[in-house]
Amino acid sequence: MAEFDLIELIRNRAATRNDVVLGIGDDAALLHVPAGHELVVTADTLNAGVHFPGDTAPADVGWKALAANLSDLASMGARPAWCTLSLSLPQADAGWLDGFLDGFLGLAEAHGIALAGGDTTRGPLSVAVTAMGLVETGAALRRDRARVGDDVWVTGTLGDAAAALVLGGHVPPPSGAAPPAVAAAIAAQLADRLRRPTPRVEAGRALLGLAHACVDVSDGLLADLGHVCRRSGVGAEVAIDALPASAALRAAFGEQRHALQAAGGDDYELCFTAPPMLREAVALALEQAGVDGTRIGRIVAGAGVRAVDAQGAPWQSTHAGYEHFG
């Protein structure tokens, strides 16, 4: 297929909306931003062999590429609105592209986000998405507003995606030993969290007016909470035994799960801070958003993130989280 045939394939599958004044097919898109809102913009690039194994199904690549961006919008409390897609493909493969769009546009439809433009080029497999959302003026959740005394919360569970990478042989296990042998059903449950993460958009919206600061957990809990601490000029203390774990993770890794939960990454959950007086309100808001929430620590004076075990002794991980150029 020629480049413009690929673009036409994408355009034919993308939905049209009234707030996209001019979409796919021109030099740039024209979008209508409603009054009383601020535009939230994020961008992520996913590369084969770095963000997903090279043999990942096209639909799963499409899903995850958009999910990573939706997670960023969720961390700001934004309602998804529009996105652009830039694809670098080794070859013009209509079958691969159709599968990719199944995942990408399926998730887009579920969250009401419109594909408004992008680019295609020849090269190593890489997916770059820019996502835009809307949040009420002055209401956005940010990294720089954590306060001493705040509770630290996370949504959902942590560590499943990192466990799937270990079981798939893509990264070594936390102990450096051979990956554990687990039942196929457990491995499949963990792999699902890696292939198709759930962006917590509804939870982010529910936390507006309740949370002080928020970040999505993509590079690892300790690393991402560390970003909040640096931006807010505070420290954090996290109880390692309080980190929420799925039954599948507990069954597969037991106590070894803590390293995966603290630093594994690819969770796409939200980590946020909120005042203790709002604990019941936060729990109710998350329940109404359909997601579990767990208090895992507190914001303290100082700097950096300190993890402690059940006895209050310092707990150390071999690394704090993923860094592309580390």
BELPE-V209182 format. One record per residue. N is the residue number from 0. NEAR is the number of other C-alpha atoms within 12 Angstrom. Layout:
[[N & NEAR] [N & NEAR]]
This chain:
[[0 & 18] [1 & 15] [2 & 20] [3 & 17] [4 & 17] [5 & 32] [6 & 31] [7 & 23] [8 & 26] [9 & 34] [10 & 27] [11 & 18] [12 & 25] [13 & 32] [14 & 24] [15 & 22] [16 & 21] [17 & 17] [18 & 21] [19 & 26] [20 & 19] [21 & 20] [22 & 30] [23 & 35] [24 & 23] [25 & 17] [26 & 12] [27 & 16] [28 & 21] [29 & 22] [30 & 27] [31 & 22] [32 & 22] [33 & 17] [34 & 11] [35 & 12] [36 & 19] [37 & 23] [38 & 29] [39 & 34] [40 & 29] [41 & 30] [42 & 27] [43 & 29] [44 & 30] [45 & 33] [46 & 27] [47 & 26] [48 & 17] [49 & 22] [50 & 34] [51 & 34] [52 & 25] [53 & 18] [54 & 17] [55 & 27] [56 & 24] [57 & 32] [58 & 26] [59 & 35] [60 & 43] [61 & 41] [62 & 39] [63 & 47] [64 & 48] [65 & 52] [66 & 48] [67 & 45] [68 & 49] [69 & 51] [70 & 45] [71 & 43] [72 & 47] [73 & 47] [74 & 49] [75 & 47] [76 & 45] [77 & 44] [78 & 39] [79 & 41] [80 & 40] [81 & 48] [82 & 42] [83 & 41] [84 & 39] [85 & 34] [86 & 38] [87 & 27] [88 & 27] [89 & 17] [90 & 21] [91 & 25] [92 & 23] [93 & 21] [94 & 17] [95 & 27] [96 & 35] [97 & 29] [98 & 24] [99 & 33] [100 & 38] [101 & 26] [102 & 28] [103 & 39] [104 & 38] [105 & 28] [106 & 33] [107 & 35] [108 & 25] [109 & 21] [110 & 32] [111 & 25] [112 & 36] [113 & 41] [114 & 44] [115 & 41] [116 & 35] [117 & 32] [118 & 30] [119 & 33] [120 & 23] [121 & 20] [122 & 16] [123 & 19] [124 & 34] [125 & 32] [126 & 41] [127 & 33] [128 & 38] [129 & 36] [130 & 41] [131 & 38] [132 & 39] [133 & 35] [134 & 33] [135 & 23] [136 & 18] [137 & 18] [138 & 27] [139 & 37] [140 & 39] [141 & 35] [142 & 32] [143 & 25] [144 & 28] [145 & 39] [146 & 32] [147 & 27] [148 & 22] [149 & 34] [150 & 36] [151 & 45] [152 & 48] [153 & 48] [154 & 45] [155 & 34] [156 & 43] [157 & 52] [158 & 49] [159 & 47] [160 & 46] [161 & 49] [162 & 49] [163 & 42] [164 & 34] [165 & 35] [166 & 32] [167 & 27] [168 & 17] [169 & 20] [170 & 25] [171 & 22] [172 & 28] [173 & 31] [174 & 19] [175 & 13] [176 & 15] [177 & 15] [178 & 23] [179 & 28] [180 & 18] [181 & 23] [182 & 15] [183 & 17] [184 & 16] [185 & 25] [186 & 31] [187 & 24] [188 & 27] [189 & 38] [190 & 31] [191 & 26] [192 & 35] [193 & 39] [194 & 36] [195 & 35] [196 & 40] [197 & 39] [198 & 42] [199 & 44] [200 & 44] [201 & 33] [202 & 43] [203 & 48] [204 & 36] [205 & 32] [206 & 44] [207 & 34] [208 & 26] [209 & 35] [210 & 44] [211 & 38] [212 & 44] [213 & 51] [214 & 46] [215 & 48] [216 & 45] [217 & 43] [218 & 36] [219 & 37] [220 & 53] [221 & 48] [222 & 32] [223 & 39] [224 & 49] [225 & 40] [226 & 35] [227 & 38] [228 & 39] [229 & 25] [230 & 22] [231 & 29] [232 & 23] [233 & 31] [234 & 33] [235 & 41] [236 & 37] [237 & 40] [238 & 34] [239 & 36] [240 & 28] [241 & 27] [242 & 38] [243 & 32] [244 & 37] [245 & 26] [246 & 20] [247 & 30] [248 & 39] [249 & 27] [250 & 24] [251 & 33] [252 & 35] [253 & 22] [254 & 20] [255 & 29] [256 & 38] [257 & 42] [258 & 39] [259 & 46] [260 & 50] [261 & 51] [262 & 38] [263 & 41] [264 & 40] [265 & 47] [266 & 50] [267 & 47] [268 & 49] [269 & 55] [270 & 57] [271 & 51] [272 & 52] [273 & 37] [274 & 28] [275 & 24] [276 & 15] [277 & 21] [278 & 23] [279 & 17] [280 & 21] [281 & 37] [282 & 28] [283 & 19] [284 & 26] [285 & 31] [286 & 20] [287 & 18] [288 & 21] [289 & 20] [290 & 27] [291 & 27] [292 & 38] [293 & 34] [294 & 35] [295 & 38] [296 & 37] [297 & 35] [298 & 41] [299 & 25] [300 & 21] [301 & 19] [302 & 21] [303 & 26] [304 & 36] [305 & 34] [306 & 37] [307 & 26] [308 & 22] [309 & 15] [310 & 11] [311 & 15] [312 & 15] [313 & 16] [314 & 24] [315 & 21] [316 & 28] [317 & 19] [318 & 22] [319 & 30] [320 & 31] [321 & 27] [322 & 17] [323 & 11] [324 & 6] [325 & 7]]
